[in-house]
Amino acid sequence: MSSPTGPASGLPVRMPRPRQPGRHRRPEAAAAPLGAPPLVLAVPGAPSDGARRLAEDLVSIARSEMPGLDAQIGFLDGDGQEYPQLEAVLTRAAQENPERLRQAAEAAKALADEAAEAIAAAEAAGEVVDEVPLVPTVPTDGPAAVVVPLLAGPDSAQLRRIRQAVMSSGSAAELTDVLGPHPLLAEALHVRLSEAGLARADRARLFTVATAADGIILATVGGEEAAQAGGITGMLLSARLAVPVMAAALDVDGAVLRVAEQLRSAGSARLALAPYLIGPEVSAELITAAAEEAGCAAAEALGDYPAVGKLVLSKYAAALGITLQQVSPAMR
């Protein structure tokens, strides 16, 4: 128990963290509006402890960027117990939607009444009230949930199944686009390559990496459509590394080997494979086999790189018309 002079002896003291002074301090994160529907992260691929930890890390990043966010995880191939099925998660969201909106309306009214009382008290004291604070809410006719596919590129087969889960749930949920292409994903690819010793971490620093690649195979999943879409992020990555980057689909027979041969014929002697994948979409063995076929080393998948979690949140916010602070990729 605490006393008038402070907390009882032996209890931890939580002090408010002072805001960083100066004009370069980090802006306060925008809280989720009252009544905001849950963000449901749709996780493709075979469920596993690793996939769950990755999804949990990403929604944790999203929550840190938007306090109060209700973020949930649904597995496309979930077992309904340890790994919740996407359809079941969305069905539950639809069932809870009326109660969520009712609670939001009550909270909004309470906040509005509190603001009105504060304004009345200020005016009675002779103070001038310049503006009335607004209570951020979302429309009552909005979606019961916003589904964000955990996909870097347009994997049509996975997206078809996610759409089917949304329709079957009867939840009136909104499905967003995939995460890419985006400059932040090019940044993430650069970092994963540098972590594997396959690219310079920073072109501005005068040091060399003996194993740095002079040609990058951008490995996608989703056929030729995904490879073409990945080419956009590939151009951004090429601009960062100043080396040629070509995309190839892991699920198209011989595609990776053909791209490797094209890069070598164009003069690239040291190749590297950069998975343009979050992680759960394919098995690690498939990436390893593709790298062996191309005769090169491979970086890790994008995984829980912070920019991935921020992109998940940005898709959710865009679906609801919420403005977030713009995050620019780090210059390398």
VEXKOL-635225 format. One record per residue (C-alpha): residue number from 1; residue in one letter; x, y, z. Coordinates in steps of 0.05 Angstrom, whole numbers, always signed. Example, Ala and Ser with C-alpha at 12.3 -4.5 7.8 and 13.67 -1.06 7.14 Angstrom:
# VEXKOL-635225
<resi:1	resn:a	east:+246	north:-90	up:+156>
<resi:2	resn:s	east:+273	north:-21	up:+143>
//
This chain:
# VEXKOL-635225
<resi:1	resn:m	east:+0	north:+0	up:+0>
<resi:2	resn:s	east:+23	north:+71	up:-12>
<resi:3	resn:s	east:+26	north:+125	up:+40>
<resi:4	resn:p	east:+17	north:+201	up:+36>
<resi:5	resn:t	east:+92	north:+207	up:+28>
<resi:6	resn:g	east:+99	north:+154	up:-25>
<resi:7	resn:p	east:+94	north:+79	up:-37>
<resi:8	resn:a	east:+107	north:+29	up:+18>
<resi:9	resn:s	east:+179	north:+6	up:+27>
<resi:10	resn:g	east:+200	north:-48	up:-21>
<resi:11	resn:l	east:+149	north:-33	up:-76>
<resi:12	resn:p	east:+173	north:-10	up:-144>
<resi:13	resn:v	east:+160	north:+62	up:-163>
<resi:14	resn:r	east:+136	north:+77	up:-234>
<resi:15	resn:m	east:+154	north:+147	up:-252>
<resi:16	resn:p	east:+128	north:+183	up:-314>
<resi:17	resn:r	east:+181	north:+185	up:-368>
<resi:18	resn:p	east:+198	north:+257	up:-386>
<resi:19	resn:r	east:+188	north:+277	up:-458>
<resi:20	resn:q	east:+252	north:+287	up:-497>
<resi:21	resn:p	east:+263	north:+362	up:-506>
<resi:22	resn:g	east:+277	north:+396	up:-571>
<resi:23	resn:r	east:+245	north:+396	up:-639>
<resi:24	resn:h	east:+273	north:+327	up:-657>
<resi:25	resn:r	east:+236	north:+290	up:-602>
<resi:26	resn:r	east:+193	north:+231	up:-624>
<resi:27	resn:p	east:+120	north:+251	up:-632>
<resi:28	resn:e	east:+70	north:+219	up:-585>
<resi:29	resn:a	east:+36	north:+158	up:-617>
<resi:30	resn:a	east:-36	north:+168	up:-637>
<resi:31	resn:a	east:-84	north:+126	up:-596>
<resi:32	resn:a	east:-136	north:+81	up:-629>
<resi:33	resn:p	east:-203	north:+117	up:-638>
<resi:34	resn:l	east:-261	north:+96	up:-594>
<resi:35	resn:g	east:-298	north:+39	up:-626>
<resi:36	resn:a	east:-242	north:+21	up:-673>
<resi:37	resn:p	east:-250	north:-50	up:-700>
<resi:38	resn:p	east:-195	north:-101	up:-687>
<resi:39	resn:l	east:-136	north:-109	up:-732>
<resi:40	resn:v	east:-133	north:-183	up:-752>
<resi:41	resn:l	east:-66	north:-206	up:-778>
<resi:42	resn:a	east:-79	north:-262	up:-829>
<resi:43	resn:v	east:-20	north:-311	up:-824>
<resi:44	resn:p	east:-10	north:-357	up:-884>
<resi:45	resn:g	east:+30	north:-421	up:-885>
<resi:46	resn:a	east:+35	north:-480	up:-838>
<resi:47	resn:p	east:+22	north:-459	up:-765>
<resi:48	resn:s	east:+82	north:-465	up:-719>
<resi:49	resn:d	east:+110	north:-436	up:-655>
<resi:50	resn:g	east:+157	north:-395	up:-697>
<resi:51	resn:a	east:+101	north:-366	up:-739>
<resi:52	resn:r	east:+61	north:-349	up:-677>
<resi:53	resn:r	east:+120	north:-315	up:-644>
<resi:54	resn:l	east:+133	north:-275	up:-707>
<resi:55	resn:a	east:+60	north:-254	up:-712>
<resi:56	resn:e	east:+59	north:-235	up:-638>
<resi:57	resn:d	east:+122	north:-193	up:-647>
<resi:58	resn:l	east:+91	north:-156	up:-706>
<resi:59	resn:v	east:+25	north:-140	up:-671>
<resi:60	resn:s	east:+65	north:-118	up:-611>
<resi:61	resn:i	east:+101	north:-68	up:-656>
<resi:62	resn:a	east:+34	north:-45	up:-683>
<resi:63	resn:r	east:+6	north:-36	up:-612>
<resi:64	resn:s	east:+67	north:+5	up:-592>
<resi:65	resn:e	east:+54	north:+52	up:-650>
<resi:66	resn:m	east:-21	north:+58	up:-634>
<resi:67	resn:p	east:-38	north:+52	up:-560>
<resi:68	resn:g	east:-105	north:+19	up:-548>
<resi:69	resn:l	east:-104	north:-20	up:-612>
<resi:70	resn:d	east:-141	north:-86	up:-611>
<resi:71	resn:a	east:-95	north:-131	up:-652>
<resi:72	resn:q	east:-110	north:-205	up:-662>
<resi:73	resn:i	east:-80	north:-262	up:-701>
<resi:74	resn:g	east:-115	north:-312	up:-746>
<resi:75	resn:f	east:-80	north:-370	up:-780>
<resi:76	resn:l	east:-103	north:-389	up:-850>
<resi:77	resn:d	east:-89	north:-462	up:-834>
<resi:78	resn:g	east:-103	north:-458	up:-759>
<resi:79	resn:d	east:-125	north:-518	up:-719>
<resi:80	resn:g	east:-178	north:-480	up:-680>
<resi:81	resn:q	east:-143	north:-490	up:-613>
<resi:82	resn:e	east:-70	north:-473	up:-606>
<resi:83	resn:y	east:-71	north:-434	up:-672>
<resi:84	resn:p	east:-138	north:-396	up:-680>
<resi:85	resn:q	east:-168	north:-402	up:-749>
<resi:86	resn:l	east:-176	north:-337	up:-787>
<resi:87	resn:e	east:-249	north:-351	up:-802>
<resi:88	resn:a	east:-264	north:-364	up:-728>
<resi:89	resn:v	east:-229	north:-301	up:-706>
<resi:90	resn:l	east:-269	north:-260	up:-755>
<resi:91	resn:t	east:-335	north:-293	up:-736>
<resi:92	resn:r	east:-322	north:-276	up:-663>
<resi:93	resn:a	east:-305	north:-204	up:-683>
<resi:94	resn:a	east:-372	north:-198	up:-718>
<resi:95	resn:q	east:-409	north:-225	up:-657>
<resi:96	resn:e	east:-374	north:-176	up:-611>
<resi:97	resn:n	east:-382	north:-116	up:-657>
<resi:98	resn:p	east:-450	north:-91	up:-629>
<resi:99	resn:e	east:-423	north:-92	up:-558>
<resi:100	resn:r	east:-359	north:-58	up:-579>
<resi:101	resn:l	east:-397	north:-2	up:-612>
<resi:102	resn:r	east:-444	north:+5	up:-552>
<resi:103	resn:q	east:-385	north:+12	up:-504>
<resi:104	resn:a	east:-351	north:+61	up:-551>
<resi:105	resn:a	east:-414	north:+104	up:-553>
<resi:106	resn:e	east:-419	north:+105	up:-477>
<resi:107	resn:a	east:-346	north:+122	up:-470>
<resi:108	resn:a	east:-352	north:+178	up:-522>
<resi:109	resn:k	east:-412	north:+207	up:-485>
<resi:110	resn:a	east:-376	north:+204	up:-418>
<resi:111	resn:l	east:-315	north:+240	up:-447>
<resi:112	resn:a	east:-359	north:+292	up:-481>
<resi:113	resn:d	east:-396	north:+305	up:-415>
<resi:114	resn:e	east:-330	north:+311	up:-379>
<resi:115	resn:a	east:-305	north:+361	up:-431>
<resi:116	resn:a	east:-369	north:+401	up:-426>
<resi:117	resn:e	east:-363	north:+405	up:-350>
<resi:118	resn:a	east:-290	north:+427	up:-356>
<resi:119	resn:i	east:-309	north:+481	up:-407>
<resi:120	resn:a	east:-366	north:+506	up:-364>
<resi:121	resn:a	east:-321	north:+510	up:-303>
<resi:122	resn:a	east:-268	north:+548	up:-343>
<resi:123	resn:e	east:-319	north:+597	up:-369>
<resi:124	resn:a	east:-347	north:+607	up:-300>
<resi:125	resn:a	east:-277	north:+625	up:-276>
<resi:126	resn:g	east:-271	north:+676	up:-331>
<resi:127	resn:e	east:-224	north:+637	up:-374>
<resi:128	resn:v	east:-228	north:+638	up:-449>
<resi:129	resn:v	east:-238	north:+570	up:-483>
<resi:130	resn:d	east:-208	north:+573	up:-552>
<resi:131	resn:e	east:-228	north:+505	up:-578>
<resi:132	resn:v	east:-269	north:+445	up:-557>
<resi:133	resn:p	east:-231	north:+379	up:-553>
<resi:134	resn:l	east:-256	north:+326	up:-601>
<resi:135	resn:v	east:-266	north:+253	up:-582>
<resi:136	resn:p	east:-238	north:+209	up:-639>
<resi:137	resn:t	east:-288	north:+155	up:-659>
<resi:138	resn:v	east:-300	north:+111	up:-719>
<resi:139	resn:p	east:-365	north:+107	up:-759>
<resi:140	resn:t	east:-416	north:+57	up:-731>
<resi:141	resn:d	east:-425	north:+29	up:-801>
<resi:142	resn:g	east:-351	north:+12	up:-809>
<resi:143	resn:p	east:-322	north:-58	up:-815>
<resi:144	resn:a	east:-326	north:-108	up:-758>
<resi:145	resn:a	east:-252	north:-121	up:-768>
<resi:146	resn:v	east:-194	north:-101	up:-814>
<resi:147	resn:v	east:-156	north:-160	up:-841>
<resi:148	resn:v	east:-83	north:-148	up:-860>
<resi:149	resn:p	east:-50	north:-205	up:-899>
<resi:150	resn:l	east:+19	north:-222	up:-874>
<resi:151	resn:l	east:+46	north:-222	up:-945>
<resi:152	resn:a	east:+100	north:-179	up:-977>
<resi:153	resn:g	east:+73	north:-190	up:-1047>
<resi:154	resn:p	east:+10	north:-211	up:-1085>
<resi:155	resn:d	east:+7	north:-286	up:-1074>
<resi:156	resn:s	east:-59	north:-298	up:-1110>
<resi:157	resn:a	east:-70	north:-368	up:-1082>
<resi:158	resn:q	east:-62	north:-345	up:-1010>
<resi:159	resn:l	east:-103	north:-282	up:-1021>
<resi:160	resn:r	east:-159	north:-322	up:-1051>
<resi:161	resn:r	east:-162	north:-365	up:-989>
<resi:162	resn:i	east:-160	north:-304	up:-943>
<resi:163	resn:r	east:-218	north:-273	up:-982>
<resi:164	resn:q	east:-257	north:-338	up:-976>
<resi:165	resn:a	east:-246	north:-338	up:-900>
<resi:166	resn:v	east:-270	north:-266	up:-896>
<resi:167	resn:m	east:-333	north:-283	up:-936>
<resi:168	resn:s	east:-347	north:-347	up:-898>
<resi:169	resn:s	east:-342	north:-313	up:-831>
<resi:170	resn:g	east:-400	north:-266	up:-847>
<resi:171	resn:s	east:-363	north:-212	up:-809>
<resi:172	resn:a	east:-366	north:-155	up:-860>
<resi:173	resn:a	east:-291	north:-148	up:-848>
<resi:174	resn:e	east:-248	north:-106	up:-895>
<resi:175	resn:l	east:-188	north:-138	up:-928>
<resi:176	resn:t	east:-128	north:-93	up:-942>
<resi:177	resn:d	east:-74	north:-99	up:-995>
<resi:178	resn:v	east:-10	north:-136	up:-983>
<resi:179	resn:l	east:+48	north:-100	up:-950>
<resi:180	resn:g	east:+90	north:-87	up:-1012>
<resi:181	resn:p	east:+117	north:-56	up:-1052>
<resi:182	resn:h	east:+145	north:-4	up:-1004>
<resi:183	resn:p	east:+212	north:+31	up:-991>
<resi:184	resn:l	east:+211	north:+5	up:-920>
<resi:185	resn:l	east:+213	north:-66	up:-946>
<resi:186	resn:a	east:+273	north:-48	up:-989>
<resi:187	resn:e	east:+306	north:-23	up:-925>
<resi:188	resn:a	east:+289	north:-88	up:-890>
<resi:189	resn:l	east:+318	north:-129	up:-947>
<resi:190	resn:h	east:+382	north:-87	up:-943>
<resi:191	resn:v	east:+388	north:-99	up:-869>
<resi:192	resn:r	east:+378	north:-174	up:-875>
<resi:193	resn:l	east:+431	north:-178	up:-929>
<resi:194	resn:s	east:+480	north:-137	up:-888>
<resi:195	resn:e	east:+466	north:-181	up:-827>
<resi:196	resn:a	east:+486	north:-242	up:-869>
<resi:197	resn:g	east:+550	north:-206	up:-892>
<resi:198	resn:l	east:+523	north:-203	up:-964>
<resi:199	resn:a	east:+518	north:-127	up:-970>
<resi:200	resn:r	east:+550	north:-65	up:-941>
<resi:201	resn:a	east:+511	north:-40	up:-882>
<resi:202	resn:d	east:+523	north:+33	up:-902>
<resi:203	resn:r	east:+548	north:+57	up:-969>
<resi:204	resn:a	east:+571	north:+122	up:-937>
<resi:205	resn:r	east:+623	north:+88	up:-894>
<resi:206	resn:l	east:+690	north:+71	up:-923>
<resi:207	resn:f	east:+697	north:-3	up:-909>
<resi:208	resn:t	east:+691	north:-65	up:-950>
<resi:209	resn:v	east:+655	north:-131	up:-941>
<resi:210	resn:a	east:+693	north:-187	up:-975>
<resi:211	resn:t	east:+630	north:-229	up:-984>
<resi:212	resn:a	east:+587	north:-171	up:-1009>
<resi:213	resn:a	east:+545	north:-193	up:-1069>
<resi:214	resn:d	east:+547	north:-157	up:-1135>
<resi:215	resn:g	east:+481	north:-186	up:-1158>
<resi:216	resn:i	east:+417	north:-200	up:-1118>
<resi:217	resn:i	east:+362	north:-251	up:-1132>
<resi:218	resn:l	east:+298	north:-225	up:-1100>
<resi:219	resn:a	east:+260	north:-289	up:-1082>
<resi:220	resn:t	east:+184	north:-283	up:-1082>
<resi:221	resn:v	east:+124	north:-330	up:-1076>
<resi:222	resn:g	east:+61	north:-325	up:-1118>
<resi:223	resn:g	east:+83	north:-339	up:-1189>
<resi:224	resn:e	east:+102	north:-290	up:-1243>
<resi:225	resn:e	east:+53	north:-238	up:-1217>
<resi:226	resn:a	east:+89	north:-235	up:-1150>
<resi:227	resn:a	east:+157	north:-233	up:-1185>
<resi:228	resn:q	east:+135	north:-173	up:-1228>
<resi:229	resn:a	east:+108	north:-137	up:-1167>
<resi:230	resn:g	east:+172	north:-153	up:-1129>
<resi:231	resn:g	east:+211	north:-119	up:-1184>
<resi:232	resn:i	east:+188	north:-51	up:-1158>
<resi:233	resn:t	east:+218	north:-63	up:-1089>
<resi:234	resn:g	east:+278	north:-94	up:-1125>
<resi:235	resn:m	east:+291	north:-28	up:-1160>
<resi:236	resn:l	east:+290	north:+8	up:-1093>
<resi:237	resn:l	east:+339	north:-44	up:-1065>
<resi:238	resn:s	east:+383	north:-37	up:-1126>
<resi:239	resn:a	east:+387	north:+38	up:-1115>
<resi:240	resn:r	east:+408	north:+27	up:-1043>
<resi:241	resn:l	east:+462	north:-24	up:-1059>
<resi:242	resn:a	east:+484	north:+1	up:-1128>
<resi:243	resn:v	east:+482	north:-71	up:-1154>
<resi:244	resn:p	east:+432	north:-105	up:-1202>
<resi:245	resn:v	east:+371	north:-138	up:-1170>
<resi:246	resn:m	east:+325	north:-186	up:-1206>
<resi:247	resn:a	east:+262	north:-219	up:-1178>
<resi:248	resn:a	east:+246	north:-293	up:-1186>
<resi:249	resn:a	east:+188	north:-335	up:-1160>
<resi:250	resn:l	east:+207	north:-393	up:-1115>
<resi:251	resn:d	east:+144	north:-430	up:-1136>
<resi:252	resn:v	east:+160	north:-428	up:-1210>
<resi:253	resn:d	east:+205	north:-486	up:-1232>
<resi:254	resn:g	east:+274	north:-462	up:-1254>
<resi:255	resn:a	east:+258	north:-388	up:-1244>
<resi:256	resn:v	east:+313	north:-375	up:-1192>
<resi:257	resn:l	east:+365	north:-412	up:-1234>
<resi:258	resn:r	east:+346	north:-373	up:-1297>
<resi:259	resn:v	east:+353	north:-306	up:-1260>
<resi:260	resn:a	east:+420	north:-328	up:-1231>
<resi:261	resn:e	east:+445	north:-344	up:-1301>
<resi:262	resn:q	east:+421	north:-276	up:-1327>
<resi:263	resn:l	east:+458	north:-240	up:-1272>
<resi:264	resn:r	east:+522	north:-278	up:-1283>
<resi:265	resn:s	east:+518	north:-267	up:-1358>
<resi:266	resn:a	east:+512	north:-193	up:-1344>
<resi:267	resn:g	east:+576	north:-194	up:-1303>
<resi:268	resn:s	east:+555	north:-209	up:-1232>
<resi:269	resn:a	east:+604	north:-258	up:-1201>
<resi:270	resn:r	east:+580	north:-261	up:-1129>
<resi:271	resn:l	east:+505	north:-272	up:-1122>
<resi:272	resn:a	east:+460	north:-271	up:-1061>
<resi:273	resn:l	east:+388	north:-291	up:-1052>
<resi:274	resn:a	east:+344	north:-242	up:-1013>
<resi:275	resn:p	east:+277	north:-272	up:-992>
<resi:276	resn:y	east:+223	north:-221	up:-1006>
<resi:277	resn:l	east:+181	north:-258	up:-955>
<resi:278	resn:i	east:+157	north:-247	up:-884>
<resi:279	resn:g	east:+172	north:-319	up:-865>
<resi:280	resn:p	east:+111	north:-363	up:-853>
<resi:281	resn:e	east:+91	north:-365	up:-927>
<resi:282	resn:v	east:+142	north:-419	up:-946>
<resi:283	resn:s	east:+187	north:-468	up:-911>
<resi:284	resn:a	east:+259	north:-449	up:-897>
<resi:285	resn:e	east:+280	north:-511	up:-935>
<resi:286	resn:l	east:+251	north:-482	up:-999>
<resi:287	resn:i	east:+294	north:-420	up:-992>
<resi:288	resn:t	east:+356	north:-461	up:-977>
<resi:289	resn:a	east:+343	north:-507	up:-1037>
<resi:290	resn:a	east:+335	north:-447	up:-1083>
<resi:291	resn:a	east:+400	north:-416	up:-1059>
<resi:292	resn:e	east:+436	north:-482	up:-1070>
<resi:293	resn:e	east:+407	north:-488	up:-1140>
<resi:294	resn:a	east:+431	north:-418	up:-1156>
<resi:295	resn:g	east:+499	north:-431	up:-1124>
<resi:296	resn:c	east:+496	north:-372	up:-1076>
<resi:297	resn:a	east:+485	north:-354	up:-1003>
<resi:298	resn:a	east:+418	north:-331	up:-976>
<resi:299	resn:a	east:+397	north:-278	up:-926>
<resi:300	resn:e	east:+342	north:-288	up:-874>
<resi:301	resn:a	east:+269	north:-272	up:-890>
<resi:302	resn:l	east:+242	north:-203	up:-869>
<resi:303	resn:g	east:+212	north:-232	up:-805>
<resi:304	resn:d	east:+200	north:-185	up:-747>
<resi:305	resn:y	east:+239	north:-126	up:-775>
<resi:306	resn:p	east:+204	north:-66	up:-743>
<resi:307	resn:a	east:+184	north:-35	up:-810>
<resi:308	resn:v	east:+141	north:-96	up:-824>
<resi:309	resn:g	east:+99	north:-84	up:-761>
<resi:310	resn:k	east:+93	north:-10	up:-779>
<resi:311	resn:l	east:+69	north:-28	up:-849>
<resi:312	resn:v	east:+17	north:-75	up:-819>
<resi:313	resn:l	east:-9	north:-17	up:-778>
<resi:314	resn:s	east:-7	north:+31	up:-837>
<resi:315	resn:k	east:-52	north:-16	up:-877>
<resi:316	resn:y	east:-101	north:-18	up:-819>
<resi:317	resn:a	east:-100	north:+57	up:-809>
<resi:318	resn:a	east:-110	north:+71	up:-884>
<resi:319	resn:a	east:-172	north:+26	up:-885>
<resi:320	resn:l	east:-203	north:+67	up:-829>
<resi:321	resn:g	east:-179	north:+135	up:-853>
<resi:322	resn:i	east:-133	north:+145	up:-794>
<resi:323	resn:t	east:-73	north:+189	up:-806>
<resi:324	resn:l	east:-7	north:+163	up:-779>
<resi:325	resn:q	east:+61	north:+196	up:-774>
<resi:326	resn:q	east:+98	north:+181	up:-838>
<resi:327	resn:v	east:+159	north:+137	up:-829>
<resi:328	resn:s	east:+216	north:+146	up:-879>
<resi:329	resn:p	east:+265	north:+90	up:-893>
<resi:330	resn:a	east:+334	north:+99	up:-864>
<resi:331	resn:m	east:+386	north:+123	up:-914>
<resi:332	resn:r	east:+441	north:+73	up:-925>
//
